[in-house]
Amino acid sequence: MPNKMQRRTFLKRTFGTILTVLGLGSGGYFYANRIEPSLLEINKLDIKHSSIPTSFNGVKIVQFSDTHLGFHYNLHQLEKLVKKINHFQPDLIFFTGDLMDEPNKYEEINKIAPILQQLHATMGKYCIFGNHDHGGYGSEIYRNIMELSNFTVLLNESRLIRKNDGSYISLLGIDDRMLGKPDLAQAMKQVPKSSFKLLLSHAPDVADDASTYQIHWQLSGHSHGGQVKIPFIGALVVPPFAQNYPEGYYAIGDNNDLELYVNRGIGTTRLPFRFMAKPELTVFTLNSLESD
């Protein structure tokens, strides 16, 4: 039996054993396998900073992450997710990696782009690579899908997000920390020093490095919020490069100069369960501190 299947079988049995010990039994197993993975939570936060131009006040961003298509997440669910995202009428949409669980084995690749093309954002759609987007020789597969879907793929580079009056903020995106080659210095090369800087990084723990680059905010995924958390014990599995910042909001650096938000993602991987780690969409609203 392949090592991956052995690992998944071991994890599933371990999780089942833990539920039994906790007295949850088959009911807990059913909840974690069928119920919680569909309980999409919408979290809303303000991104405030004095470097954000007042013309950006009220600009709405929707972040989604880690769909892992092919592993207990299908195209019908993706279509529902697209409708949910469009419901918020975002100005910007960010996808922070891991579109398919195994890109080179996914059999419905040609059906993904037509769905993602239906996502509408008045100021653009942007994405970065996650570790699964590189896995299984999937790098070009992922890039092609996202470009066909009218997403701008940011790979150690930046873009200026502009308003009609000429004001702007800087958006940076780096490669995945686990299987890619992230290069913050390269991504920063064309970034105006005085601009508000927002970084997309699949791996949350990159924030420790990002805090030394005068980056103001970072949005990440990857961790799934631990995906399975046991009361009084914590997460069953936390992936590398999400150990320090597994979910939610953090202020980082000596003066809390970098603010980080880690999205719990949509799908599952390794284990077809979520327990105390609901899937998440995050809706951010930009505001200049000068407007307070």
C-alpha positions as CSV (number, residue, x, y, z in Angstrom):
1,M,0.0,0.0,0.0
2,P,1.4,3.4,-0.9
3,N,2.8,5.5,2.0
4,K,0.2,8.2,1.5
5,M,-2.7,5.8,1.8
6,Q,-1.1,4.2,4.9
7,R,-0.8,7.7,6.4
8,R,-4.4,8.6,5.7
9,T,-5.7,5.3,7.0
10,F,-3.6,5.7,10.2
11,L,-4.9,9.3,10.7
12,K,-8.5,8.3,10.1
13,R,-8.2,5.4,12.6
14,T,-6.4,7.7,15.1
15,F,-9.2,10.3,14.8
16,G,-11.9,7.6,15.2
17,T,-10.2,6.3,18.3
18,I,-9.9,9.8,19.8
19,L,-13.6,10.4,19.2
20,T,-14.5,7.1,20.8
21,V,-12.3,7.9,23.8
22,L,-14.1,11.3,24.1
23,G,-17.4,9.6,24.1
24,L,-18.5,11.0,20.7
25,G,-18.4,7.8,18.8
26,S,-20.3,7.5,15.5
27,G,-22.2,10.7,16.0
28,G,-19.0,12.7,16.3
29,Y,-17.5,10.9,13.4
30,F,-20.6,11.8,11.3
31,Y,-20.5,15.4,12.4
32,A,-16.8,15.9,11.6
33,N,-17.1,14.1,8.2
34,R,-20.4,15.3,6.9
35,I,-21.6,18.3,8.9
36,E,-18.8,20.7,9.9
37,P,-17.1,20.6,6.5
38,S,-20.2,22.2,5.1
39,L,-20.6,24.8,7.8
40,L,-19.1,27.8,6.0
41,E,-18.3,30.6,8.4
42,I,-18.1,34.2,7.2
43,N,-15.6,36.3,9.1
44,K,-15.5,40.1,8.6
45,L,-12.5,42.3,9.5
46,D,-11.4,45.9,8.9
47,I,-7.9,46.5,7.5
48,K,-6.9,49.9,8.9
49,H,-3.7,51.8,8.3
50,S,-2.6,55.4,7.9
51,S,-0.9,54.4,4.6
52,I,-4.2,53.4,3.0
53,P,-5.4,56.3,0.9
54,T,-8.8,57.7,1.9
55,S,-10.0,56.9,-1.6
56,F,-9.8,53.2,-0.7
57,N,-12.1,53.6,2.3
58,G,-14.8,50.9,2.0
59,V,-12.9,48.8,-0.6
60,K,-14.0,45.2,0.0
61,I,-11.8,42.2,-0.3
62,V,-12.9,38.5,-0.2
63,Q,-10.2,35.9,0.6
64,F,-10.8,32.2,0.0
65,S,-8.2,29.5,0.3
66,D,-7.4,25.8,0.2
67,T,-10.4,24.3,-1.7
68,H,-8.4,21.0,-2.4
69,L,-10.7,20.0,-5.2
70,G,-10.7,16.2,-5.6
71,F,-10.4,15.4,-2.0
72,H,-13.9,15.5,-0.6
73,Y,-14.6,18.8,-2.3
74,N,-16.3,18.9,-5.7
75,L,-17.2,21.2,-8.5
76,H,-20.8,21.6,-7.4
77,Q,-19.6,22.8,-4.1
78,L,-17.2,25.2,-5.9
79,E,-20.1,26.6,-7.8
80,K,-22.0,27.3,-4.6
81,L,-18.9,29.0,-3.2
82,V,-18.6,31.3,-6.2
83,K,-22.2,32.4,-5.7
84,K,-21.5,33.1,-2.1
85,I,-18.4,35.2,-2.9
86,N,-20.3,37.2,-5.5
87,H,-23.0,37.8,-3.0
88,F,-20.6,40.1,-1.2
89,Q,-19.9,42.2,-4.3
90,P,-16.2,42.3,-3.7
91,D,-13.9,44.9,-5.2
92,L,-11.0,42.5,-4.9
93,I,-10.8,38.7,-4.7
94,F,-7.7,36.9,-3.3
95,F,-7.1,33.1,-3.5
96,T,-4.3,32.1,-1.3
97,G,-3.4,28.7,-2.7
98,D,-4.2,24.9,-2.9
99,L,-6.8,24.8,-5.6
100,M,-6.7,21.0,-6.2
101,D,-5.5,18.3,-3.8
102,E,-3.5,16.5,-6.5
103,P,-3.4,18.6,-9.8
104,N,-1.9,15.9,-12.0
105,K,-4.6,13.4,-11.0
106,Y,-7.6,15.6,-11.1
107,E,-10.0,14.4,-13.9
108,E,-12.2,17.4,-14.3
109,I,-9.6,20.1,-14.9
110,N,-11.3,21.6,-17.9
111,K,-14.4,22.3,-15.8
112,I,-12.7,24.5,-13.2
113,A,-11.9,27.7,-15.1
114,P,-15.5,28.2,-16.4
115,I,-16.7,28.2,-12.8
116,L,-13.9,30.5,-11.5
117,Q,-14.5,32.9,-14.4
118,Q,-17.9,33.6,-12.9
119,L,-16.2,35.3,-9.9
120,H,-16.6,39.1,-10.3
121,A,-14.4,41.7,-8.7
122,T,-14.4,45.3,-9.9
123,M,-10.7,45.9,-9.1
124,G,-9.3,42.5,-10.0
125,K,-8.7,38.9,-8.9
126,Y,-5.3,37.7,-7.7
127,C,-3.8,34.4,-6.5
128,I,-0.6,32.7,-5.3
129,F,0.8,29.2,-5.3
130,G,0.2,26.8,-2.4
131,N,2.2,23.6,-1.8
132,H,-0.5,21.4,-3.4
133,D,-0.5,23.7,-6.5
134,H,3.2,22.6,-7.0
135,G,2.7,19.0,-5.9
136,G,2.5,16.3,-8.5
137,Y,4.0,18.5,-11.2
138,G,1.0,20.7,-11.0
139,S,2.6,24.2,-11.2
140,E,1.8,24.9,-14.8
141,I,-1.6,23.2,-14.5
142,Y,-2.5,25.6,-11.7
143,R,-1.1,28.7,-13.4
144,N,-3.0,27.9,-16.7
145,I,-6.3,27.4,-14.8
146,M,-6.0,30.6,-12.8
147,E,-5.0,32.7,-15.8
148,L,-7.9,31.2,-17.8
149,S,-10.1,32.2,-14.9
150,N,-8.9,35.8,-15.2
151,F,-6.8,35.7,-12.0
152,T,-3.4,37.5,-11.9
153,V,-0.9,35.0,-10.6
154,L,1.6,36.7,-8.3
155,L,4.9,34.8,-8.1
156,N,7.5,36.8,-6.1
157,E,6.1,40.0,-7.6
158,S,3.9,42.9,-6.9
159,R,1.1,45.0,-8.5
160,L,-0.2,48.4,-7.8
161,I,-3.9,48.4,-7.2
162,R,-5.1,51.8,-8.5
163,K,-8.1,54.0,-8.1
164,N,-9.2,56.5,-10.8
165,D,-7.7,59.4,-8.9
166,G,-4.2,57.9,-9.2
167,S,-4.0,56.7,-5.5
168,Y,-2.9,53.1,-5.0
169,I,-1.9,50.4,-2.6
170,S,0.8,47.7,-3.2
171,L,-0.2,44.0,-3.5
172,L,2.6,41.4,-3.2
173,G,2.5,37.7,-3.7
174,I,5.2,35.1,-3.0
175,D,5.8,31.5,-3.9
176,D,4.9,28.7,-1.5
177,R,7.3,28.1,1.3
178,M,7.1,24.3,1.4
179,L,7.5,23.3,-2.3
180,G,8.2,26.7,-4.0
181,K,10.9,29.3,-3.9
182,P,9.6,32.4,-2.1
183,D,11.6,35.5,-2.5
184,L,10.4,38.5,-0.5
185,A,13.2,40.7,-1.7
186,Q,12.3,40.1,-5.3
187,A,8.7,40.8,-4.6
188,M,9.6,44.1,-3.0
189,K,11.7,45.4,-5.8
190,Q,9.1,47.5,-7.5
191,V,7.1,48.5,-4.4
192,P,6.9,52.2,-3.6
193,K,8.3,52.7,0.0
194,S,5.5,55.0,1.1
195,S,2.6,52.8,-0.1
196,F,0.4,50.5,1.9
197,K,1.8,47.0,1.4
198,L,-0.4,43.9,1.5
199,L,1.3,40.4,1.1
200,L,-0.3,37.2,0.0
201,S,1.6,34.1,1.3
202,H,0.2,30.6,1.4
203,A,2.4,29.8,4.4
204,P,1.5,31.9,7.5
205,D,4.9,31.6,9.3
206,V,6.5,33.6,6.5
207,A,5.2,36.6,8.6
208,D,8.3,36.5,10.8
209,D,10.4,37.4,7.7
210,A,7.8,39.7,6.2
211,S,7.7,41.8,9.4
212,T,11.3,42.9,8.6
213,Y,10.3,44.2,5.1
214,Q,8.0,47.0,6.3
215,I,5.0,45.0,5.0
216,H,1.8,46.1,6.8
217,W,-0.6,43.2,6.3
218,Q,-0.3,39.5,5.3
219,L,-3.1,37.2,4.3
220,S,-2.4,33.4,4.4
221,G,-4.1,30.0,4.4
222,H,-2.4,26.5,4.4
223,S,-3.2,25.5,8.1
224,H,-6.9,24.7,7.7
225,G,-7.0,26.0,11.3
226,G,-5.6,22.7,12.4
227,Q,-8.6,21.0,10.6
228,V,-9.2,18.6,13.5
229,K,-8.9,20.0,17.0
230,I,-9.4,17.9,20.1
231,P,-10.7,19.7,23.3
232,F,-7.9,20.2,25.8
233,I,-5.4,18.8,23.3
234,G,-5.4,21.1,20.3
235,A,-4.9,20.5,16.6
236,L,-4.3,16.9,15.5
237,V,-2.2,17.9,12.6
238,V,-0.7,21.4,11.9
239,P,1.4,21.5,8.7
240,P,4.9,22.9,8.5
241,F,5.2,26.7,8.1
242,A,1.9,27.1,10.0
243,Q,3.2,26.1,13.4
244,N,3.5,29.7,14.8
245,Y,0.3,31.1,13.3
246,P,-2.3,28.4,12.7
247,E,-5.5,30.6,12.4
248,G,-7.0,34.0,12.8
249,Y,-5.5,37.4,13.6
250,Y,-2.0,38.2,14.8
251,A,0.1,41.3,15.4
252,I,3.8,40.6,14.7
253,G,7.0,42.4,15.2
254,D,8.6,44.5,18.0
255,N,6.0,47.2,17.4
256,N,3.3,45.0,16.0
257,D,4.1,46.5,12.6
258,L,2.8,43.5,10.6
259,E,-0.8,42.3,11.0
260,L,-1.5,38.8,9.8
261,Y,-4.7,36.9,9.1
262,V,-4.8,33.2,8.6
263,N,-7.8,31.8,6.8
264,R,-8.9,28.3,7.7
265,G,-9.6,27.4,4.1
266,I,-12.6,25.7,2.4
267,G,-11.7,22.0,1.8
268,T,-9.9,19.3,3.6
269,T,-6.7,17.3,3.0
270,R,-5.2,14.1,4.5
271,L,-8.3,13.6,6.6
272,P,-11.9,14.0,5.3
273,F,-12.9,15.8,8.5
274,R,-13.2,19.1,10.2
275,F,-13.7,19.4,13.9
276,M,-13.7,22.7,15.7
277,A,-12.2,24.2,12.6
278,K,-15.1,25.3,10.3
279,P,-14.4,26.2,6.7
280,E,-14.1,30.0,6.2
281,L,-14.5,32.9,3.9
282,T,-13.0,36.2,5.0
283,V,-14.4,39.6,4.0
284,F,-12.0,42.5,4.6
285,T,-12.9,46.2,4.4
286,L,-10.1,48.7,3.8
287,N,-10.0,52.0,5.8
288,S,-7.5,54.7,6.3
289,L,-6.9,55.6,9.9
290,E,-7.1,59.3,8.8
291,S,-10.8,58.8,8.3
292,D,-11.5,57.9,11.9
